[in-house]
Amino acid sequence: MSRKQFTIEQIIPKLREAEVSLLKEATMAVACRSLGVTEQTHYRWRKLYGGMRKD
């Protein structure tokens, strides 16, 4: 199984999309599945890039 390499410019919108999904009462598993990443990856991205904006 190959790994996907996402850039920071791709990660930040994915985090925002996950936030929107969670606000619409989706579970974390469903939100991560729609992004194509694992929950562990989502939490790691949120820790590293959560406060960033795409400028």
mmCIF file of the N, C-alpha and C atoms, coordinates in Angstrom:
data_MODEL
# 
_entry.id   MODEL 
# 
loop_
_atom_site.group_PDB 
_atom_site.id 
_atom_site.type_symbol 
_atom_site.label_atom_id 
_atom_site.label_alt_id 
_atom_site.label_comp_id 
_atom_site.label_asym_id 
_atom_site.label_entity_id 
_atom_site.label_seq_id 
_atom_site.pdbx_PDB_ins_code 
_atom_site.Cartn_x 
_atom_site.Cartn_y 
_atom_site.Cartn_z 
_atom_site.occupancy 
_atom_site.B_iso_or_equiv 
_atom_site.pdbx_formal_charge 
_atom_site.auth_seq_id 
_atom_site.auth_comp_id 
_atom_site.auth_asym_id 
_atom_site.auth_atom_id 
_atom_site.pdbx_PDB_model_num 
ATOM 1   N N  . MET A 1 1  ? 0.840   -1.165 0.000  1.00 0.00 ? 1  MET A N  1 
ATOM 2   C CA . MET A 1 1  ? 0.000   0.000  0.000  1.00 0.00 ? 1  MET A CA 1 
ATOM 3   C C  . MET A 1 1  ? 0.896   1.241  0.000  1.00 0.00 ? 1  MET A C  1 
ATOM 4   N N  . SER A 1 2  ? 0.664   2.142  -0.912 1.00 0.00 ? 2  SER A N  1 
ATOM 5   C CA . SER A 1 2  ? 1.501   3.328  -1.017 1.00 0.00 ? 2  SER A CA 1 
ATOM 6   C C  . SER A 1 2  ? 0.970   4.444  -0.124 1.00 0.00 ? 2  SER A C  1 
ATOM 7   N N  . ARG A 1 3  ? 1.867   5.288  0.305  1.00 0.00 ? 3  ARG A N  1 
ATOM 8   C CA . ARG A 1 3  ? 1.497   6.419  1.138  1.00 0.00 ? 3  ARG A CA 1 
ATOM 9   C C  . ARG A 1 3  ? 1.215   7.624  0.264  1.00 0.00 ? 3  ARG A C  1 
ATOM 10  N N  . LYS A 1 4  ? 0.251   8.402  0.663  1.00 0.00 ? 4  LYS A N  1 
ATOM 11  C CA . LYS A 1 4  ? -0.036  9.643  -0.031 1.00 0.00 ? 4  LYS A CA 1 
ATOM 12  C C  . LYS A 1 4  ? 0.728   10.758 0.662  1.00 0.00 ? 4  LYS A C  1 
ATOM 13  N N  . GLN A 1 5  ? 1.310   11.620 -0.110 1.00 0.00 ? 5  GLN A N  1 
ATOM 14  C CA . GLN A 1 5  ? 2.009   12.765 0.439  1.00 0.00 ? 5  GLN A CA 1 
ATOM 15  C C  . GLN A 1 5  ? 1.163   14.002 0.178  1.00 0.00 ? 5  GLN A C  1 
ATOM 16  N N  . PHE A 1 6  ? 0.676   14.610 1.232  1.00 0.00 ? 6  PHE A N  1 
ATOM 17  C CA . PHE A 1 6  ? -0.118  15.815 1.097  1.00 0.00 ? 6  PHE A CA 1 
ATOM 18  C C  . PHE A 1 6  ? 0.738   17.009 1.460  1.00 0.00 ? 6  PHE A C  1 
ATOM 19  N N  . THR A 1 7  ? 0.564   18.113 0.743  1.00 0.00 ? 7  THR A N  1 
ATOM 20  C CA . THR A 1 7  ? 1.266   19.344 1.066  1.00 0.00 ? 7  THR A CA 1 
ATOM 21  C C  . THR A 1 7  ? 0.462   20.111 2.101  1.00 0.00 ? 7  THR A C  1 
ATOM 22  N N  . ILE A 1 8  ? 1.083   21.092 2.715  1.00 0.00 ? 8  ILE A N  1 
ATOM 23  C CA . ILE A 1 8  ? 0.391   21.902 3.706  1.00 0.00 ? 8  ILE A CA 1 
ATOM 24  C C  . ILE A 1 8  ? -0.798  22.613 3.078  1.00 0.00 ? 8  ILE A C  1 
ATOM 25  N N  . GLU A 1 9  ? -0.654  23.030 1.817  1.00 0.00 ? 9  GLU A N  1 
ATOM 26  C CA . GLU A 1 9  ? -1.744  23.699 1.106  1.00 0.00 ? 9  GLU A CA 1 
ATOM 27  C C  . GLU A 1 9  ? -2.945  22.767 0.900  1.00 0.00 ? 9  GLU A C  1 
ATOM 28  N N  . GLN A 1 10 ? -2.718  21.472 0.889  1.00 0.00 ? 10 GLN A N  1 
ATOM 29  C CA . GLN A 1 10 ? -3.801  20.500 0.755  1.00 0.00 ? 10 GLN A CA 1 
ATOM 30  C C  . GLN A 1 10 ? -4.357  20.101 2.122  1.00 0.00 ? 10 GLN A C  1 
ATOM 31  N N  . ILE A 1 11 ? -3.516  20.101 3.136  1.00 0.00 ? 11 ILE A N  1 
ATOM 32  C CA . ILE A 1 11 ? -3.928  19.663 4.467  1.00 0.00 ? 11 ILE A CA 1 
ATOM 33  C C  . ILE A 1 11 ? -4.877  20.659 5.121  1.00 0.00 ? 11 ILE A C  1 
ATOM 34  N N  . ILE A 1 12 ? -4.565  21.944 5.029  1.00 0.00 ? 12 ILE A N  1 
ATOM 35  C CA . ILE A 1 12 ? -5.360  22.961 5.718  1.00 0.00 ? 12 ILE A CA 1 
ATOM 36  C C  . ILE A 1 12 ? -6.823  22.946 5.268  1.00 0.00 ? 12 ILE A C  1 
ATOM 37  N N  . PRO A 1 13 ? -7.126  22.915 3.960  1.00 0.00 ? 13 PRO A N  1 
ATOM 38  C CA . PRO A 1 13 ? -8.543  22.813 3.574  1.00 0.00 ? 13 PRO A CA 1 
ATOM 39  C C  . PRO A 1 13 ? -9.206  21.510 4.028  1.00 0.00 ? 13 PRO A C  1 
ATOM 40  N N  . LYS A 1 14 ? -8.437  20.427 4.073  1.00 0.00 ? 14 LYS A N  1 
ATOM 41  C CA . LYS A 1 14 ? -8.997  19.161 4.548  1.00 0.00 ? 14 LYS A CA 1 
ATOM 42  C C  . LYS A 1 14 ? -9.379  19.261 6.022  1.00 0.00 ? 14 LYS A C  1 
ATOM 43  N N  . LEU A 1 15 ? -8.574  19.951 6.817  1.00 0.00 ? 15 LEU A N  1 
ATOM 44  C CA . LEU A 1 15 ? -8.914  20.142 8.222  1.00 0.00 ? 15 LEU A CA 1 
ATOM 45  C C  . LEU A 1 15 ? -10.178 20.975 8.363  1.00 0.00 ? 15 LEU A C  1 
ATOM 46  N N  . ARG A 1 16 ? -10.319 22.009 7.542  1.00 0.00 ? 16 ARG A N  1 
ATOM 47  C CA . ARG A 1 16 ? -11.524 22.847 7.583  1.00 0.00 ? 16 ARG A CA 1 
ATOM 48  C C  . ARG A 1 16 ? -12.757 22.037 7.174  1.00 0.00 ? 16 ARG A C  1 
ATOM 49  N N  . GLU A 1 17 ? -12.578 21.187 6.163  1.00 0.00 ? 17 GLU A N  1 
ATOM 50  C CA . GLU A 1 17 ? -13.683 20.335 5.699  1.00 0.00 ? 17 GLU A CA 1 
ATOM 51  C C  . GLU A 1 17 ? -14.118 19.367 6.808  1.00 0.00 ? 17 GLU A C  1 
ATOM 52  N N  . ALA A 1 18 ? -13.146 18.840 7.542  1.00 0.00 ? 18 ALA A N  1 
ATOM 53  C CA . ALA A 1 18 ? -13.464 17.932 8.649  1.00 0.00 ? 18 ALA A CA 1 
ATOM 54  C C  . ALA A 1 18 ? -14.219 18.676 9.748  1.00 0.00 ? 18 ALA A C  1 
ATOM 55  N N  . GLU A 1 19 ? -13.826 19.909 10.021 1.00 0.00 ? 19 GLU A N  1 
ATOM 56  C CA . GLU A 1 19 ? -14.530 20.706 11.032 1.00 0.00 ? 19 GLU A CA 1 
ATOM 57  C C  . GLU A 1 19 ? -15.982 20.915 10.643 1.00 0.00 ? 19 GLU A C  1 
ATOM 58  N N  . VAL A 1 20 ? -16.218 21.212 9.374  1.00 0.00 ? 20 VAL A N  1 
ATOM 59  C CA . VAL A 1 20 ? -17.582 21.414 8.894  1.00 0.00 ? 20 VAL A CA 1 
ATOM 60  C C  . VAL A 1 20 ? -18.387 20.124 9.028  1.00 0.00 ? 20 VAL A C  1 
ATOM 61  N N  . SER A 1 21 ? -17.791 19.007 8.688  1.00 0.00 ? 21 SER A N  1 
ATOM 62  C CA . SER A 1 21 ? -18.480 17.720 8.813  1.00 0.00 ? 21 SER A CA 1 
ATOM 63  C C  . SER A 1 21 ? -18.844 17.429 10.265 1.00 0.00 ? 21 SER A C  1 
ATOM 64  N N  . LEU A 1 22 ? -17.930 17.736 11.166 1.00 0.00 ? 22 LEU A N  1 
ATOM 65  C CA . LEU A 1 22 ? -18.190 17.480 12.581 1.00 0.00 ? 22 LEU A CA 1 
ATOM 66  C C  . LEU A 1 22 ? -19.274 18.410 13.119 1.00 0.00 ? 22 LEU A C  1 
ATOM 67  N N  . LEU A 1 23 ? -19.337 19.636 12.611 1.00 0.00 ? 23 LEU A N  1 
ATOM 68  C CA . LEU A 1 23 ? -20.393 20.550 13.028 1.00 0.00 ? 23 LEU A CA 1 
ATOM 69  C C  . LEU A 1 23 ? -21.757 20.092 12.542 1.00 0.00 ? 23 LEU A C  1 
ATOM 70  N N  . LYS A 1 24 ? -21.773 19.351 11.440 1.00 0.00 ? 24 LYS A N  1 
ATOM 71  C CA . LYS A 1 24 ? -23.027 18.808 10.907 1.00 0.00 ? 24 LYS A CA 1 
ATOM 72  C C  . LYS A 1 24 ? -23.367 17.480 11.559 1.00 0.00 ? 24 LYS A C  1 
ATOM 73  N N  . GLU A 1 25 ? -22.764 17.232 12.724 1.00 0.00 ? 25 GLU A N  1 
ATOM 74  C CA . GLU A 1 25 ? -23.028 16.061 13.551 1.00 0.00 ? 25 GLU A CA 1 
ATOM 75  C C  . GLU A 1 25 ? -22.592 14.740 12.924 1.00 0.00 ? 25 GLU A C  1 
ATOM 76  N N  . ALA A 1 26 ? -21.569 14.771 12.106 1.00 0.00 ? 26 ALA A N  1 
ATOM 77  C CA . ALA A 1 26 ? -20.981 13.528 11.610 1.00 0.00 ? 26 ALA A CA 1 
ATOM 78  C C  . ALA A 1 26 ? -19.983 13.027 12.658 1.00 0.00 ? 26 ALA A C  1 
ATOM 79  N N  . THR A 1 27 ? -19.705 11.758 12.646 1.00 0.00 ? 27 THR A N  1 
ATOM 80  C CA . THR A 1 27 ? -18.711 11.230 13.577 1.00 0.00 ? 27 THR A CA 1 
ATOM 81  C C  . THR A 1 27 ? -17.320 11.473 13.005 1.00 0.00 ? 27 THR A C  1 
ATOM 82  N N  . MET A 1 28 ? -16.316 11.356 13.868 1.00 0.00 ? 28 MET A N  1 
ATOM 83  C CA . MET A 1 28 ? -14.943 11.557 13.425 1.00 0.00 ? 28 MET A CA 1 
ATOM 84  C C  . MET A 1 28 ? -14.569 10.519 12.374 1.00 0.00 ? 28 MET A C  1 
ATOM 85  N N  . ALA A 1 29 ? -15.037 9.301  12.533 1.00 0.00 ? 29 ALA A N  1 
ATOM 86  C CA . ALA A 1 29 ? -14.720 8.245  11.569 1.00 0.00 ? 29 ALA A CA 1 
ATOM 87  C C  . ALA A 1 29 ? -15.275 8.582  10.189 1.00 0.00 ? 29 ALA A C  1 
ATOM 88  N N  . VAL A 1 30 ? -16.499 9.082  10.148 1.00 0.00 ? 30 VAL A N  1 
ATOM 89  C CA . VAL A 1 30 ? -17.117 9.441  8.868  1.00 0.00 ? 30 VAL A CA 1 
ATOM 90  C C  . VAL A 1 30 ? -16.383 10.617 8.231  1.00 0.00 ? 30 VAL A C  1 
ATOM 91  N N  . ALA A 1 31 ? -16.046 11.616 9.039  1.00 0.00 ? 31 ALA A N  1 
ATOM 92  C CA . ALA A 1 31 ? -15.337 12.785 8.520  1.00 0.00 ? 31 ALA A CA 1 
ATOM 93  C C  . ALA A 1 31 ? -13.977 12.394 7.952  1.00 0.00 ? 31 ALA A C  1 
ATOM 94  N N  . CYS A 1 32 ? -13.255 11.542 8.662  1.00 0.00 ? 32 CYS A N  1 
ATOM 95  C CA . CYS A 1 32 ? -11.930 11.115 8.183  1.00 0.00 ? 32 CYS A CA 1 
ATOM 96  C C  . CYS A 1 32 ? -12.037 10.248 6.942  1.00 0.00 ? 32 CYS A C  1 
ATOM 97  N N  . ARG A 1 33 ? -13.053 9.415  6.888  1.00 0.00 ? 33 ARG A N  1 
ATOM 98  C CA . ARG A 1 33 ? -13.247 8.561  5.717  1.00 0.00 ? 33 ARG A CA 1 
ATOM 99  C C  . ARG A 1 33 ? -13.508 9.413  4.479  1.00 0.00 ? 33 ARG A C  1 
ATOM 100 N N  . SER A 1 34 ? -14.266 10.492 4.640  1.00 0.00 ? 34 SER A N  1 
ATOM 101 C CA . SER A 1 34 ? -14.559 11.357 3.493  1.00 0.00 ? 34 SER A CA 1 
ATOM 102 C C  . SER A 1 34 ? -13.307 12.099 3.017  1.00 0.00 ? 34 SER A C  1 
ATOM 103 N N  . LEU A 1 35 ? -12.359 12.331 3.940  1.00 0.00 ? 35 LEU A N  1 
ATOM 104 C CA . LEU A 1 35 ? -11.106 12.992 3.567  1.00 0.00 ? 35 LEU A CA 1 
ATOM 105 C C  . LEU A 1 35 ? -10.091 12.014 2.993  1.00 0.00 ? 35 LEU A C  1 
ATOM 106 N N  . GLY A 1 36 ? -10.282 10.741 3.262  1.00 0.00 ? 36 GLY A N  1 
ATOM 107 C CA . GLY A 1 36 ? -9.352  9.732  2.775  1.00 0.00 ? 36 GLY A CA 1 
ATOM 108 C C  . GLY A 1 36 ? -8.134  9.568  3.659  1.00 0.00 ? 36 GLY A C  1 
ATOM 109 N N  . VAL A 1 37 ? -8.280  9.886  4.964  1.00 0.00 ? 37 VAL A N  1 
ATOM 110 C CA . VAL A 1 37 ? -7.174  9.728  5.913  1.00 0.00 ? 37 VAL A CA 1 
ATOM 111 C C  . VAL A 1 37 ? -7.682  8.988  7.139  1.00 0.00 ? 37 VAL A C  1 
ATOM 112 N N  . THR A 1 38 ? -6.760  8.518  7.955  1.00 0.00 ? 38 THR A N  1 
ATOM 113 C CA . THR A 1 38 ? -7.133  7.844  9.186  1.00 0.00 ? 38 THR A CA 1 
ATOM 114 C C  . THR A 1 38 ? -7.376  8.882  10.280 1.00 0.00 ? 38 THR A C  1 
ATOM 115 N N  . GLU A 1 39 ? -8.028  8.454  11.353 1.00 0.00 ? 39 GLU A N  1 
ATOM 116 C CA . GLU A 1 39 ? -8.257  9.361  12.475 1.00 0.00 ? 39 GLU A CA 1 
ATOM 117 C C  . GLU A 1 39 ? -6.935  9.809  13.088 1.00 0.00 ? 39 GLU A C  1 
ATOM 118 N N  . GLN A 1 40 ? -5.982  8.913  13.152 1.00 0.00 ? 40 GLN A N  1 
ATOM 119 C CA . GLN A 1 40 ? -4.671  9.248  13.704 1.00 0.00 ? 40 GLN A CA 1 
ATOM 120 C C  . GLN A 1 40 ? -4.009  10.351 12.886 1.00 0.00 ? 40 GLN A C  1 
ATOM 121 N N  . THR A 1 41 ? -4.093  10.244 11.567 1.00 0.00 ? 41 THR A N  1 
ATOM 122 C CA . THR A 1 41 ? -3.525  11.272 10.697 1.00 0.00 ? 41 THR A CA 1 
ATOM 123 C C  . THR A 1 41 ? -4.231  12.595 10.906 1.00 0.00 ? 41 THR A C  1 
ATOM 124 N N  . HIS A 1 42 ? -5.551  12.557 11.025 1.00 0.00 ? 42 HIS A N  1 
ATOM 125 C CA . HIS A 1 42 ? -6.310  13.792 11.249 1.00 0.00 ? 42 HIS A CA 1 
ATOM 126 C C  . HIS A 1 42 ? -5.873  14.480 12.535 1.00 0.00 ? 42 HIS A C  1 
ATOM 127 N N  . TYR A 1 43 ? -5.755  13.725 13.622 1.00 0.00 ? 43 TYR A N  1 
ATOM 128 C CA . TYR A 1 43 ? -5.345  14.308 14.893 1.00 0.00 ? 43 TYR A CA 1 
ATOM 129 C C  . TYR A 1 43 ? -3.921  14.868 14.823 1.00 0.00 ? 43 TYR A C  1 
ATOM 130 N N  . ARG A 1 44 ? -3.040  14.174 14.114 1.00 0.00 ? 44 ARG A N  1 
ATOM 131 C CA . ARG A 1 44 ? -1.669  14.662 13.960 1.00 0.00 ? 44 ARG A CA 1 
ATOM 132 C C  . ARG A 1 44 ? -1.650  15.955 13.164 1.00 0.00 ? 44 ARG A C  1 
ATOM 133 N N  . TRP A 1 45 ? -2.397  16.003 12.057 1.00 0.00 ? 45 TRP A N  1 
ATOM 134 C CA . TRP A 1 45 ? -2.487  17.223 11.258 1.00 0.00 ? 45 TRP A CA 1 
ATOM 135 C C  . TRP A 1 45 ? -3.057  18.368 12.073 1.00 0.00 ? 45 TRP A C  1 
ATOM 136 N N  . ARG A 1 46 ? -4.093  18.073 12.859 1.00 0.00 ? 46 ARG A N  1 
ATOM 137 C CA . ARG A 1 46 ? -4.728  19.121 13.654 1.00 0.00 ? 46 ARG A CA 1 
ATOM 138 C C  . ARG A 1 46 ? -3.756  19.682 14.680 1.00 0.00 ? 46 ARG A C  1 
ATOM 139 N N  . LYS A 1 47 ? -2.929  18.800 15.246 1.00 0.00 ? 47 LYS A N  1 
ATOM 140 C CA . LYS A 1 47 ? -1.939  19.246 16.218 1.00 0.00 ? 47 LYS A CA 1 
ATOM 141 C C  . LYS A 1 47 ? -0.874  20.117 15.549 1.00 0.00 ? 47 LYS A C  1 
ATOM 142 N N  . LEU A 1 48 ? -0.446  19.724 14.361 1.00 0.00 ? 48 LEU A N  1 
ATOM 143 C CA . LEU A 1 48 ? 0.624   20.453 13.672 1.00 0.00 ? 48 LEU A CA 1 
ATOM 144 C C  . LEU A 1 48 ? 0.130   21.700 12.942 1.00 0.00 ? 48 LEU A C  1 
ATOM 145 N N  . TYR A 1 49 ? -0.995  21.600 12.260 1.00 0.00 ? 49 TYR A N  1 
ATOM 146 C CA . TYR A 1 49 ? -1.431  22.661 11.352 1.00 0.00 ? 49 TYR A CA 1 
ATOM 147 C C  . TYR A 1 49 ? -2.777  23.273 11.719 1.00 0.00 ? 49 TYR A C  1 
ATOM 148 N N  . GLY A 1 50 ? -3.323  22.941 12.869 1.00 0.00 ? 50 GLY A N  1 
ATOM 149 C CA . GLY A 1 50 ? -4.664  23.372 13.228 1.00 0.00 ? 50 GLY A CA 1 
ATOM 150 C C  . GLY A 1 50 ? -4.882  24.866 13.256 1.00 0.00 ? 50 GLY A C  1 
ATOM 151 N N  . GLY A 1 51 ? -3.906  25.642 13.673 1.00 0.00 ? 51 GLY A N  1 
ATOM 152 C CA . GLY A 1 51 ? -4.068  27.090 13.780 1.00 0.00 ? 51 GLY A CA 1 
ATOM 153 C C  . GLY A 1 51 ? -3.672  27.852 12.542 1.00 0.00 ? 51 GLY A C  1 
ATOM 154 N N  . MET A 1 52 ? -3.230  27.167 11.520 1.00 0.00 ? 52 MET A N  1 
ATOM 155 C CA . MET A 1 52 ? -2.754  27.845 10.315 1.00 0.00 ? 52 MET A CA 1 
ATOM 156 C C  . MET A 1 52 ? -3.895  28.195 9.377  1.00 0.00 ? 52 MET A C  1 
ATOM 157 N N  . ARG A 1 53 ? -3.631  29.199 8.578  1.00 0.00 ? 53 ARG A N  1 
ATOM 158 C CA . ARG A 1 53 ? -4.564  29.589 7.526  1.00 0.00 ? 53 ARG A CA 1 
ATOM 159 C C  . ARG A 1 53 ? -3.824  29.554 6.191  1.00 0.00 ? 53 ARG A C  1 
ATOM 160 N N  . LYS A 1 54 ? -4.577  29.358 5.140  1.00 0.00 ? 54 LYS A N  1 
ATOM 161 C CA . LYS A 1 54 ? -3.976  29.305 3.819  1.00 0.00 ? 54 LYS A CA 1 
ATOM 162 C C  . LYS A 1 54 ? -3.891  30.721 3.269  1.00 0.00 ? 54 LYS A C  1 
ATOM 163 N N  . ASP A 1 55 ? -2.720  31.329 3.386  1.00 0.00 ? 55 ASP A N  1 
ATOM 164 C CA . ASP A 1 55 ? -2.488  32.712 2.909  1.00 0.00 ? 55 ASP A CA 1 
ATOM 165 C C  . ASP A 1 55 ? -1.535  32.732 1.742  1.00 0.00 ? 55 ASP A C  1 
# 
